[in-house]
Amino acid sequence: MILKTTPESEAMGLTAEIYDDDTRSLGYVTSQTKAMAINPEALQAFETMLHVITASMDLRRYERRP
């Protein structure tokens, strides 16, 4: 399956905000962000869930070691 992502030049609303976050922190928009931003509300909910879960965890437990 091929995902149809929104080009940066066409991003609007929440998708544009998500892209801007990547651009500010990384200097570009990652492929992962573009794929996840197909449904920006779900991406926001996922990031909120991760924050809630990891907020009370110590770094050693959160980071996965090989």
C-alpha positions as CSV (number, residue, x, y, z in Angstrom):
1,M,0.0,0.0,0.0
2,I,1.2,3.5,-0.8
3,L,0.3,6.3,1.5
4,K,-0.7,9.6,0.1
5,T,0.8,12.2,2.5
6,T,0.3,16.0,2.4
7,P,3.2,17.9,0.9
8,E,4.6,20.5,3.2
9,S,3.6,23.3,0.9
10,E,-0.1,22.1,1.1
11,A,-0.3,21.4,4.8
12,M,-3.0,23.3,6.6
13,G,-4.4,23.5,10.1
14,L,-3.2,20.8,12.5
15,T,-1.1,19.1,9.9
16,A,0.8,22.3,9.3
17,E,1.3,22.7,13.1
18,I,2.7,19.1,13.3
19,Y,5.0,19.8,10.3
20,D,6.1,23.1,11.9
21,D,7.0,21.2,15.1
22,D,9.3,18.9,13.1
23,T,10.8,21.8,11.1
24,R,11.6,23.8,14.3
25,S,13.1,20.9,16.2
26,L,14.8,19.0,13.3
27,G,15.1,21.4,10.4
28,Y,12.9,19.2,8.2
29,V,9.7,17.1,8.3
30,T,10.4,13.4,8.8
31,S,8.7,10.7,6.7
32,Q,7.3,9.2,9.9
33,T,5.6,12.5,10.7
34,K,4.2,12.8,7.3
35,A,2.7,9.3,7.5
36,M,1.3,9.8,11.0
37,A,-0.1,13.3,10.1
38,I,-2.5,11.6,7.6
39,N,-4.7,11.5,10.7
40,P,-3.5,14.5,12.8
41,E,-6.0,14.0,15.6
42,A,-4.9,10.4,16.0
43,L,-1.3,11.5,16.1
44,Q,-2.0,14.1,18.8
45,A,-3.9,11.5,20.9
46,F,-1.1,9.0,20.5
47,E,1.5,11.6,21.6
48,T,-0.6,12.5,24.6
49,M,-1.0,8.8,25.5
50,L,2.8,8.3,25.3
51,H,3.4,11.4,27.5
52,V,0.9,10.2,30.1
53,I,2.5,6.7,30.2
54,T,6.1,7.8,30.3
55,A,5.7,10.8,32.6
56,S,5.9,8.6,35.7
57,M,8.6,6.2,34.4
58,D,12.2,6.5,35.1
59,L,14.4,6.9,32.0
60,R,16.0,3.4,32.4
61,R,12.6,1.7,32.2
62,Y,11.4,3.9,29.3
63,E,14.5,3.5,27.1
64,R,14.7,0.1,25.5
65,R,18.1,-1.4,25.6
66,P,19.3,-4.0,23.0
